[in-house]
Amino acid sequence: MKPIQMVDLAGQYERIKPEVDAAIARVLGSTAFINGPEVKAFENELAAWNGSKHVIACANGTEALQIAMMALGLQPGDEVITASFTFVATVEVVGLLGITPVFADVLPGTFNLDPADIERKITPKTKAIVPVHLFGQTADMEVIMAIATKHKLHVIEDNAQAIGATYTFKDGRKRKSGTIGHIASTSFFPSKNLGCYGDGGALFTNDDELAKKLRRICNHGSDVRYYHEVIGVNSRLDSIQAAILRIKLKHIEAYAAARNAAATFYDRAFEGLEHVHTPVRSADSDHVFHQYSLRVTGGHRDGLKKHLEANGVPAMIYYPVPCHLQNAYRSGRFPEGSLPVTERLTHEVLSLPMSTELDNEQLTHITSTVRSYFPA
Ligand SMILES: *Cc1c(COP(=O)(O)O)cnc(C)c1O
């Protein structure tokens, strides 16, 4: 059996190696390393595939979030409502800009923001909502957009984990994740569903004015070289990464299908296990399985993790400590116990290996190792 990894990037590269190596050589030959034609071409191809009017590539998913908040003119003292059950980047940029993060709890099934709790957390200072499409399916965007419209708030989708997921509105309309809010951000970190071979990120919007602002902020606040309209940052995707992403974009549907096949294998194998709860599929979003995260109840999570690791099966806890209980972000407003679903999940979740390369032998070993932990 091939050794099992959380994410098998080497196996994935092996299958597209000739194409990737040629693309890298092409960029090296062109020496157009920054803002070359590959970046423009990738932006256009990603926009066409995702159904966004504008795609603006940038350096990584964390900066994408920061740039989105800068473009919306969020100021110190403003409040942004987001999840505490997320990767820290979402909350980090809020703090970095002097904005106040306000945490809403998540739903126990999908782990995505609970719209009812978002509405409870709105104050006169609230300016934006940042739903995080956690683990590969979109938050309840129709309800979140309705709340935003009612309270005149902006919505930034953190789409780092769900690129390619499709959300279905009540009237049957379908939209890709990252095209529903005012702005969306994503990450091309290597292990993400659309990953490059370094750092990368992008912003999405359908609004021409916002697109202009986002592009300006990415480029030192400048539209015309050496003339600076606003304070910006230096955030760009390099051409080698863009060339690699153009190749991977062609495979993204096949990659999502491979992840779904592994998820279905897991689901079936865990049927009937009392303490193992397989991922809940959202009623209105399909799943691209950035992570396959179980809930393990009965206090068995940590023991199961050790048992898996002892048998050659890596497993990860995303996330062991929620943002509101991290030393960097603790505040009297969100003490321990203030987000009960989030806090319970941090004790129950366990992510199994998930990648485009898992074969049946590996999947069989993983699932039988899980089952063998629980006495029949
Ligand atoms: C990965 C990730 C980010 C940050 O992306 P980077 O490219 O690593 O900066 C932000 N939000 C979420 C939810 C992520 O998973």
The ligand as a Tripos MOL2 file, in Angstrom:
@<TRIPOS>MOLECULE
LIG
   15    15     1     0     0
SMALL
NO_CHARGES

@<TRIPOS>ATOM
      1 C1         -6.3400   28.7170    4.0120 C.3       1 LIG1
      2 C2         -7.3680   29.6590    4.5420 C.ar      1 LIG1
      3 C3         -7.1540   31.0470    4.5620 C.ar      1 LIG1
      4 C4         -5.8350   31.6820    4.2810 C.3       1 LIG1
      5 O1         -5.2580   31.4160    3.0910 O.3       1 LIG1
      6 P1         -3.6600   31.6050    2.8790 P.3       1 LIG1
      7 O2         -3.5090   31.5530    1.4140 O.co2     1 LIG1
      8 O3         -2.9930   30.4920    3.5950 O.co2     1 LIG1
      9 O4         -3.2860   32.9440    3.4260 O.co2     1 LIG1
     10 C5         -8.1980   31.8610    4.9670 C.ar      1 LIG1
     11 N1         -9.3640   31.3520    5.3710 N.ar      1 LIG1
     12 C6         -9.6000   30.0360    5.4070 C.ar      1 LIG1
     13 C7        -10.9280   29.5390    5.8580 C.3       1 LIG1
     14 C8         -8.6030   29.1370    5.0040 C.ar      1 LIG1
     15 O5         -8.8430   27.8220    5.0570 O.3       1 LIG1
@<TRIPOS>BOND
     1     1     2 1
     2     2     3 ar
     3     2    14 ar
     4     3     4 1
     5     3    10 ar
     6     4     5 1
     7     5     6 1
     8     6     7 2
     9     6     8 1
    10     6     9 1
    11    10    11 ar
    12    11    12 ar
    13    12    13 1
    14    12    14 ar
    15    14    15 1
@<TRIPOS>SUBSTRUCTURE
     1 LIG1         1 GROUP 0 **** ****
